[in-house]
Amino acid sequence: MVTAVPRLVIAAPSSGSGKTTVATGLMAAFAARGLAVSPHKVGPDYIDPGYHTLATGRTGRNLDAYLCGPELVGPLFAHGAHGCDVAVVEGVMGMFDGAAGKGELASTAHVAKLLRAPVVLVVDASSQSRSVAALVHGFASWDPEVRIGGVILNKVASDRHEELLREALDEAGVPVLGVLRRAPQVDTPSRHLGLVPVAERRAAAVDAVAAMAAQVEQGCDLEALMGLARSAGALSCTPWEPPRTGARQREVVAVAGGSAFTFSYAEHAELLAAAGAEVVVFDPLRDEQLPDGTRGLVIGGGFPEVYAAELSANEKLRESVAALAGSGAPVAAECAGLLYLCRELDGLPMCGVIDATARMSQRLTLGYRDAVAVGDSALAPAGTRMRAHEFHRTVVEPGAGAAPAWGVRAPERRVEGFVQQGVHASYLHTHWASEPGVARRFVERCRTS
């Protein structure tokens, strides 16, 4: 099947150049023109897709060539972009930065090549003038398979500054498709793991996205950008679809949401539903009981450390979670979910499902991981290999139970996480599209536990 959705990849020489502002603003500006815009994010980031969803009204999706493998990038893109007029893909870090020690794997440039998509380079021009031409020339010539179709200059100080930048880039032969002035009103607050998620500041986030859209609308040539998007090469692939079972009975799987648990890939809920689950989202900050008929529980990532007092105060829900886990029902917990299942977090009582304590740390743990299931669990049989991502500033002691969840090979060999009865709790974030059997096995355990 050939996918011909017009598409652009928004890249930058480095983090902090303005990719999120430009990508989100461009998505919103296109959507304001009545276009159906498909939003995507390169890499494992959960937060930016929330802003993309707000900008487009469509689910923000990740394209991660490490977690899912290069072979799934095109199909996952085609799945998300089906029926859309244009797709905008926000890159990650610097354009050629990918998985450490793995060459181009999972970089923005790698994904752009897999999608046969032209790239728009966002350059922070705040401390340069003519040197911008050398920088852009270097990025444009580094990999001839990556097509940089234009530049958007960000943080331009004045008309004179813009004139100098344009003169320099005329010599480089790369068109300027936009110029954005310094605009602090579009800044979004950050904390220890990046931007504050939309779910925690929805009204302010709506205003921020509107400001981004206005800035892009005013400073960028939307017609030229759309023309560039239409120049993307045809993509030959079959759109990804979650494998469906013939089960008639729908098992209720509760999925944690709300402000404390905002990290989830859209495909996980789709996979659970296709496997025969009725996915019901609940908020551990507000709901005092799990949804009626809950047979399984999924608690993804987020910021429980920010809401530890509120989570602890909801004693009825903590007891409900502990009772479900104690019954042997399947429970899948990643990172924040692991913290919530511990005895305590920063000295405050949590669910007590896992015999461990959690606390905030000054040390950032970050990186891709290669993992193998140490034993059988509700998610996977022993020996199952999955790629994962770890990203937190917390510590769980002990780091593994008597039956660990995963064996990890790098950066050091270790076991981590906890498997007990139906519980699988770990720091590692995984993308279930890479191993659809995870969702099928989980829902089947819901039926038999």
C-alpha positions, 0 to 999 in steps of 0.5 A: 500500500502506498501512503501519499500523505503530505508530511514534514519533519521539524528538526534542529541542530540541538535541543532548545532551538525551538522545535516544539514551538514551531512544530506545535504552532505549525500543527495548530496553524494548519488545523486552523485552516481546516486541514486534518493534521496528523501529529507525530513525535520522534523518540520516546517522549510522552509530553510533547504529544499532549501539546500536539493533541491540543493543537490538532484535535487528533491523538499525538503519536510517537515514532521510535525506531529503537523501541519499535524497530525501523520496520514499524516506523512507516506502518505506525506513521501510516496508521496515525496519518490515515485520512489526514491532509498533512502530517507534521513530525517533531524531531528529537534532540539534534537532528543526527542525535539518536540512540547512544552508540548506535549511529543514526538509529532513532535519530530525527534524520533516521526517521526522516529517511524512513518516512521519505520526508523533507526536513525543516531545520529550526535554528536558534539565531539569537547569537549569530548572523553570517555564521548561520550559513555555515551551520545550515550548510553543514547540516544540509550536506552531512547526509545526502539522503536527508533533504533539508527543504528549508530553514525557520529562524527562531529568536530573531532580535530585529529587522536588521538581524533578520536581514543579515541572516537572510543574506547569509542563507542566500549564499547557502542556497537553503530557503528561509521559510519562516522567521520567529521573533523572541516571544516569551509568551509561548514559553511552557514551564519545565521541571525535572523531566521536561515540560509540564504535561497538558493535563496539569495546566490545560487552560494555560496550555491552550493559551500557549498553543494559541500563541505558538500558532499565532507566531507561526502564522505571522512569521512563516510561509504556510503555503511554502511549507505545505508545498514542501510537505507535498513534495514528500516521496511516496511511502510504500507500507501497510498501515499498522493495525492491532491484531484482533481476537474473536473474543465476544466478552469484553474484560474491563481493563482500568487504565490510570490517567489524570494529572499524575499518570500522563505517560502512555502510548496511544497504541497500548489502549488500541492493542488492549481493545483489539485483544478484547478489553474494555478500556476504562480510564480512571483518575487515581487523584479523584476516583475512590474505587476502580471502575466497576468490573475491573479485571486488570489494571494498567498504570503507566508513567507520569509524576506521582512524586509531584502528587504524592500527598494527594495519592496517599490521601486517597486511601480508598483507592489505594486499598482497592488497588491492593485488593485487586493485586492481591486477588491475582488479577493482572497489573502492569505498572511502568515507572510512575506505576511502580512508585505508586505500587510501593509501600511508600513514596517520599515517606508517604503511604502508597498502595503497598503492593510491592515491598519496596520504598521509593524516593526522589533523587538528584540523579537522572536515569535516562536511556534506551535499554535492551531487556529480557523477561527473567521469568513468566509474567502477565505480560510476557513469557520468560525469555521475551526480548523487548527494547525499552526506555528508562527516564526518572529521578527517583530510586526504588529500594530494593530495585528488584524483587525475588522474581525480577521483571527484566534483565537489562544488558546495558549500561550495566548488567542487572535485574530490575522490577518485580513480578508477583502473582499477576503484578508486573512492575518496572521502571522500564517503558516499553512500546507494545506495538513492537510485541503485540503478544503483550496485550493479548497475554494481558487480556487473556490473564484478565479472563482466567485470573 
